[in-house]
Amino acid sequence: MREELALKAAILAEKFAPDLSWYVDVILQLIDKAGDFVSDDIWYRVVQFVTNNEDLQPYAAGKAREYLDKPALHETMVKVSAYILGEYSHLLARRPGCSPKEIFAIINEKLPTVSMPTVAILLSTYAKILMHTQPSDPELQEQIWAIFKKYESYIDVEIQQRAVEYFALSRKGAALMDVLAEMPKFPERQSSLLKKAEDTEVDAAEQSAIKLRSQQQTSNALVVTDQRPVNGSLPVNQLGLVRMPSQNMEASSHDQGLTKENGTVSKVDPASAQSADLLGDLLGPLAIEGPPAAAVSAEQNMISGLEATPDAAGALALATVGDQSNSVQPIVNIAERFHALCLKDSGVLYEDPYTQIGIKAEWRAHHGRLVLFLGNKNTSPLVSVQALILPPTHLKMELSLVPETVPPRAQVQCPLEVMNLRASRDVAVLDFSYKFGTAMVSVKLRLPAVLNKFLQPISLPAEEFFLQWKSLSGPPLKLQEVVRGVKPMSLPEMANLFASLHLGVTPGLDTNPNNLVACTTFYSESTRAMLCLIRVETDPSDRTQLRITIASGDPTLTFELKEFIKEYLVMMPASTPAPAPAPAAAPLQPQSPITPAGYNDPGAMLAGLL
């Protein structure tokens, strides 16, 4: 709502401004007070008005100069002020505090605090200031040239190119006036703000229409259901998938299939039987038939889904209920599922004969959005459902509302927002529990919001790589370790592993063909974008050992990334087929309490005894 309100406030100011200086005042106040919700189109429109009206230019430049005196300034205000002052600050040259040196100094104070797109605007502003300073000021020129030289080897290509070109242009003397002349007037056309508002209204109307259609037709919520036989051609127990209509449910019913999408309960139309896309391998396993509730006797109540992993971080998830000695084991290897999801963004995290938890995720810089798919594979509801996120200190995590009941053959989607604060290998845990019949099931699952999810592979030219490599000299910014007990693998296999970890392997940087070099950028709230460099030296005669060197501008990141990569080089979890599920009609057979099937580590055996 706030973005839309900011847009409409800007449109009203444009439509009903008594004069243009009033319009500039109002929009600059809007940017100052609601910068987070002001789109770029709004300040672009201010620039258009100022450019097209010469009488407005000194006034707008003066207002921009006033705002830059504020100690706390939104980045959008920095953008518009820097642009206007770059073009028109020479019109203020006779005012106190508005000499080219003073304008440059006050803008340059903001440079360390802004993002890369704003840095690009500031570099253009510096070039314009140089162009307008006639005769040239050698001291100011040296200050601006030093900034251009600093950014000539910057990792962002746009900023690097601007710095190189502005530095070269600024040495052309009088010719600079022709190249960097003031922007010409913009052609008169429909306001981009009005067009954006119209598009927003169209989008809102379309969303309303979509919502109305979804009440009458089908939604994206998926549910597993029994297909009715057609002319006797299909057996009654064969499973199919239908899409569920999104009609609001006013009374709960276990006779009809139900679903929840982001906490909204919906009814199932039993007559709807069109087939649905299963989102690839993420939701496919939901088609496994769970044993009917009647087949589970009181002595075979569930204790927990037990995660078998030798890692200390993957502590055993164990929840005992009374003195019951039998448990229902997962039908997947949870440790393998977790490690697989660390290398990809969708898949099944956990599954037992009654429920399934899938994950689909997307990552951008230091933010992540996961969707947990909680599926009920049975004809009876799962009740007392609880999902609690236990985040480590370096992650901010927020899980949406989780319904207390998952209806029969239904699946609910629960979005989970993630923000990375700093580098760490600590793992978030999902504490998931539900009740089936009279038994309470509890399982603790590691979530794949791990270090490499906040990495973005990049490719650096040799000159840039070695410049950065030499600048990061010695501990704690550069760490080296000989790693033994490595799973033997060829360099192409290691390169594939690194690619899965979001490490950009750059061939040809190391002259030794047995070595491997990779570059990546790590994103967190504390470090923003941080360049990381990796070098691995291997011994062809002994693939079980290697030497790894990691370098970055943050000591904690260097250490955590080194240890994280080591875990995968040494551990490399093997992929073993999941145990086949029991036949649908067969009752669940009790497992031996001493050696549960599918587990052979001492921790899992101890859990079986408990």
N, C-alpha and C positions, 0 to 999 in steps of 0.2 A: 504493500500500500504506500509506503513512504517514497519509493522510487516514482510511483505514478503521481503522487501528490507533488513531488518536486518538479516533475515534468509539466504538470498542469499549472503550477505556480509560475513557471517560466513562460508558458504560453500566454497566460493571462497578463503577465507583465509586458509581454511583447504586443499584445492586442490593444491594451488600454493604457499604455504609457503616455503621460502628458508631454513628455519630451525625452530625448534619447539619454540625457545624463541621468534622469530618474531611472530609466531602464537599466543602465549600467550599475547604478547603486543597488537596485533591488537584486539583480542577478548575482553580484558579488557578495551581497549579504546572504543570499540563498546558498551559494557555494561555501561560504564561511561557516554557516550554521548547520548545514545538512550535506557536507561534502561526501559522506559515504553513500548517499542516495542520489547524487547528481551525476548523470551520465555525461560522457564526453560531448554528446551532441549539444548540451546546453552551453558549455564554454566555447565550443566551436561557433555557435550562433553569436555570442558576444563578440568574438574576433571578427566575424563577418560584418557586424554593424559598425565596429570601430574602424575597420579597414575602409568601408564604403563611405564614411562620413568624416571628412578632414577636421571639421570643427570639434568633433568628439574626441579626437586622438590625444590632445594634451590633457584633457580631463580624465580620460580612462587611464593614461599613463600615471597621472598624479594619484589616482585612487589605488592603482596597483602598487605604487611605491609605498603608500600608507599601510596597506595590508601586510607588506613584507616586514614591517617593523614589529609585527605581533610575535611574541615568543613561541606560540604554538600555532601552526598553520597547516591546514589540510593540504594534501599533495595536489589535489585538483586546483586549489588556489595558487600553489607554486607554479603549476603549468601555465595557467592563464596569465598570471602576473609576469612570469619570465617572458612569455611570448610577446605580450604587449610592450614591455620595457625594451625588449630586443629591437622591436620595430620603431618605437617612438620615444625612447628615453632621451634622445638628443633634443627633443622639444622642451625638456625640463632642465636643460644644462645650466641655466642661470638661477635656478631655485636652490636654496640651501639644502645640502644633503643629497643632491641629485647629479653630482659630477659623474662622469663615466667610471672613475675609480670607485666611488661610493656605491653606485648602482651595482657594479661588478661584485664588490665585497659583500653586499647584503644578499645578493642572489647566491653567491658561492658558498655562503654559510649553510644553505639548504642542500647542497650537493651530496654530502655524506648520508643524508637521511632519506633520500628518495629512491624510487625503483628505477629499473633500467629504461623504460619508455620516457620517464621524466628526465633522466640524465641526457638522453638524446636531445630533448628540447632545450635543456640548459646549454649544451654544447653549441647549438645553433644560435642561442642568445649571445653567447660569448663572441662568436664570429661576427654577429651583427654589431655588437658594441665596438669591436675593433674597427669595423667598417665606418661607423659613424664618428669615431674619434679622430678628428682632423684639426690640426696636425697630429700625427700619431704620438702616443705617450710611451716612450721606451719601457718604463717600469711596468705599466699596465700590460703592454705587449708581452713582456717576459713572463708575467704571471699567467696570462692566458695560454701562451705557448707551452708552459710547463704542464698545464692541465691537458692540452692536446697530446703532448708527448706521453703523458701517463696513460692515456687511453688508447694509444696507437697499437698496443698489443693486448687490448682487453678481450675477454673471452666472447663477449657478445659481438657478433659480426656487424650489426647495424651501428653500434656505438664506435667500434673500431674504425669502420669506414668513414664515419663522420669526422672523427678525430684526425685521421690521416689527410682527408681532403681539405678540411678547414685549415689545418696547419700549412698545407701546401698553398692554398689560396691566399692565406693571410700574408704570405711572403711576396705577393705579386704587386704590392704597393697600390698605386692609383687604380690599377685594373680591378682591384677588389670591389670598388664602388659599382662597377657594371655587373659583376657576377652576383653580388649580394644586395642588389637594389631592393627597395621596399616592395612588398607584395602588391600586385595590381588589384584593382577593385574586383570583388566577386560579382558574377552576373546575377541579376535579379531573378529569383525563382521562388517557388513555394517554400515556406519555412520547413526545414528538416524536422523541427520539433512538432509542427502540426502533422506532418506525414507519420512521424513516429507515434503520435497519440492516436491517429486513425488506425494504424496497424495494431496498436495495443488494444483498441476497442474491438477491432475485428477478431483479434486473438481471443479476447474475453468472450465475445459472442460465440465464436467457434467452440471454445471450451464448454460453454453452457450447452450448446447443441450436442457436443460429444457426450456430456454428462447425461443429457436427456435420452440420447440414443442408447447409452450403456444401461439405462434402467430397463429399456425394452429389449435390448439385444444381449450381447455377451461381453464380458470383461476379460482382462488378462489373467485373472486368478485361475489357477489350475487345480483340479481336484481329480483324484483317482476314483473311479466308480465302476460298478458292475454293469457291463453292457447287456441289454436284454436280447434274447435270441431272436434272430430275424429268420422267419420261416424254418426254424429249427436248425439253422446252419451253424450257429455258434453255441458252445456249451455255456451254461448260465454263469459259471465261475470265472470265465475268461475276462480279464480286466481290459478296460479301455479308458480313454481320457476324454472328458468333456470340459468345455468352458462354462463358467458359472455366471448367470446373470447377476447384476449388481443391485437388485431390489433390496430396500432396507428391511431388516428383520425386526419385528416388534415383539415376537414371542419366541423363545428358544424351543427347538424341536430336534430330537435325535432321529426322527423318522425321515427327515429330509437332509441332504448333504448341505453343509454350511461352510463358509470360508470367511477369512478376514484378510483385508488388504490394508496395511498400515493402520490396523486397529478398527476397521469398519466391518461389521458383520453383514454377511450377504446370504441370501437363500440360493438353493440349487433348484433349477427347474429340471425335474426328472425326465421330461420329454426331450431336453436338449442333449443331443448325442453327436455333435460334430467333433471331429478329431482336432487335436491341438498340438502345436509345436512345443516340444519339451525343453526348450532352451538348451539344446545340445546335451552334453553329458551331465549338466548340473542337475536336472530334474528327472533324468531317465530312470535312475534306480527306484524312484517312487512307485514304479509299476510292479515292484516285487510284492507279492501277496503276503500279508502278515497273517499269522495264525489267528483264527477267530477267538473272540474273548472267551467263549464257552470252553475252549480246549485247554485253557490254563487253569489248573487246579490251585487250591489255596496253598498247597505245599510248594508250588512252582512260582511264587511271587518274585518279582524282580528286586534285586538289590541295587545294582548300578551298572552303568556302562563303564567298563574299565579300560583305561588307556594304557597300553603296554609300550613303554618306552624306557630305554636305559638312561635318558637324560635326567639330570637333577632338576632341570627347569620343568620337565614334564612330570611333575609329581603325580602319584597314583590318584585317580579320582575314585573315591570309595565312599559309599554311603550305606551303612548297615541299617536294616529294619528289624528290630527285635532280635530274635535268635535264629532267624532264617538262615539256612546254610546254602540254599540254591540261589543261583542268579542267572539272568539272561545276559549272554555275552553279546558284544557288538558283532555284526556280520561283516565289518570291514576292519582293516588294521588302521587304528586311529592315528598312530604315529606316522605311518606312511601317508595318510590323507593330509595331515598337517604339513609335512614336508613338501608334498606335491603342491599344496596351495601356497606355500612360500614362493614357489617358482611360477605359478600361474594365478589367474584372477577369478576363476570360477571352478566349482566342483563340490563334492560332498565331503563335509567335515566329519560327520558322525552318522551311523545308522545302526539300529538294532531291529529286531523283528516287528517293532510296533511304531517306531518313529524314525524320521530322517531329518538331519540338519544340513542344508546346503548353503553355500556362500557364493555371492557374485559381488565383485568389487571393482572400483575404478579409483585411480590415484592421480592427483595433480599437485605437483610441488610438495608442500608439507601437509596437504589435506588429503583425506581419503573418505570414501563413502562405500560402506559395505551394506549388502542386504542379506539378512539371515532368512532362509526359507525353512520354516518349521512345518514338517509334513506328518500327518497322521495316516498310517497305512491300513487302519483297521475299520471295522464296522461299528465300533464303539468309540465314544469320545475320549480324548485325553483331557483330564481335568486337573485343577490346581497347578496349571503350568506356570512356571516362574523362570525367568532368564535374568541373571544379574551379571553385569560386567565388572570384573575386578581389574582395573587398569594399573599398569606400572606408573611410576611418577613422571616418566617422560612423555606420556600420552594423555591428551584430553579426549575422552570418549563419551558419547551420549547416545543411548539406545532409546528408540521410540517405544511407545506403549506396547507391551506384550500381552495378548489376550490370555485370560485365565483358562479358557477352554478351546481346544482345537477340535472341531467337529469331525465326525467320521469321514474318512477319505478326503480330507480337506488339507489345504496348505495355507499358511499365513506368512506374510512378508513383513519383516521388522527392520527398518533402516537403522544403520549404526554410523554415526559421524565420528571421524577420527582426526585429531590434529597432533602433529609431531612437534614437541617442544625442543628436543635436543637428541643427540646420538646416544643410543643405548641398545643392548641386546635383550633387555628384559622383555618378557612376553605377557600380553594381556590374557586373561582367563575368562571364559564364559562358564558361569555356574548355572547349569540348566537342570531343572527337575520337573517331574510331572507325576500324576497319579493315574494308574491304569487298573481298573477294578478296585481291589483293596490294597494294592501294593504301591509303594512310593519309590520312584526311580530318581536317582541323582547322579549327575556326571559333570566333571570339570574338564573343560576342553580348552587347549591353547588356541588362540586366534592368530591367523597369519598376518597381523599388522606388524611386520618385522622390518628390520633396518633397510633391506634392499627395496622395499616398497617406496621409499622416499629417495631413491636414486634415479637419476636420469642419465643414460649413457651418452657420451659425447665423443667426437673425434677431433684431436688437436693436430695441427701441423707440427713437424719435428722442431722447428725453431721455438714455437710457443711452449711445447712440452718441456724441452730442455731448459728453457728460461725459468719456468715454474719449478722444475725439478731441482735446479741449482739453488733457487731462492729459498727452498724448504730444506735446510741443512740440519741434520742431526736430530736426536731426540729432544723434546717429545713430539715435534711436528713430523719427523720422519723416523719410522721404526722398522727394524729389520730382524728377521728371525728365521732360523733353520727349522723346518717342519719335517718331522719324521713320522712314519706310520701312515703315509699318504696312500690312498687307494690308487694303484697304478692306472694311469690313463695317458693316452697320447695327447699331444698339444691341441689337435682339433677337438678332441673330447673336452679338454679343459676350456678351450675357447667357447664351446657350446654351453658349458656350465656357467662361465662368466657372463655370457649373454643372457642366460636365464636369471642371473643375479643383478641384471641391469648394469653391468660393467662393460663399457664399450672397448672391445679389443681393437687395437690399432696395429696392424701388421707393418713391418718394415722399419719401425722406430728403433728396434734393437738389432744391431748387426749380427748378434749371435742367434742362429736359427732355432736353438733350443730354449730360448727365452720368450716370454710373453709379456706384452705391455698393454695396460688398459687405463682408460680415463672415465670418470663419471662425475656427476654433480650431485651433492647431497643437499636436501632441503629440510630445514627445520625453522621453527619460529625464532630461535635464538641466533642461528648462523645465516638464515636466508639461503642463498645459493653458495655452496662451498665446493671448490674444485678438489677432487681426490685423484691421486695418481698411484698406480699399482704396477709393480714389476715382479715377475716370477721367473726365477732361474732354475732350470731343471737339469738333471744329470741323466743323459740317455742310458748310461750303464746301470742306473739305480732309480727306477721310477717311484720308489717308495719314499723318497725324500726330495725336498726342494728348499730353495731360499726365497722368501717373500719379503718385499719392501713396500711399505705404504707411506704416502706423504699427503698431508693436507694442512690447511691453515689453523686447524683446531686440534689440540692434543687429545681431547676425549674422543673426537671422531676418528682420529688416526688409530688409536688403540682399539676402539670398538669395531671398526671396519676390519682391522687385521684379524681379530679374534673371530669375527663373523665369517670371513672367508676361510679361515683355518678349519672351522667346524665343517664346512662343506667339502673341503679337500680331504679331510681325514675321515669324516663320517660317511658321506655319499650314500644315503639310505637306499637300499636295494628295493626294486619294485617286485613284489610277490603278488600273485593273484589272490583276490579276496576269497574267503571261504564261501562255498556255494550255499545259498539259503535253503532251509528245510522245505520239503514239499508243502504246498498250501494247506492241504487237507490233513496233514499229519500233526498230531499234538506235539508240543515242545518236549523234547527229551531232556531230562536233567543232566547237567555236566558233572563230571567228577569234581568234588570240592578240592582235591589235592592238585590235579594237573588240568586246569581248564584248557579246552581245545584252542589251539592257535597261539598260545603263549608259552614261552620257554625261559623268560628271565626270572630271577629269584623274586623280584618285587611283585610280579604278577602272580607267581605261585603263592606268595604270602597272602596276597589279596584273596586268592581262591580259598585258602584256609580260613581266612576271616569270614 
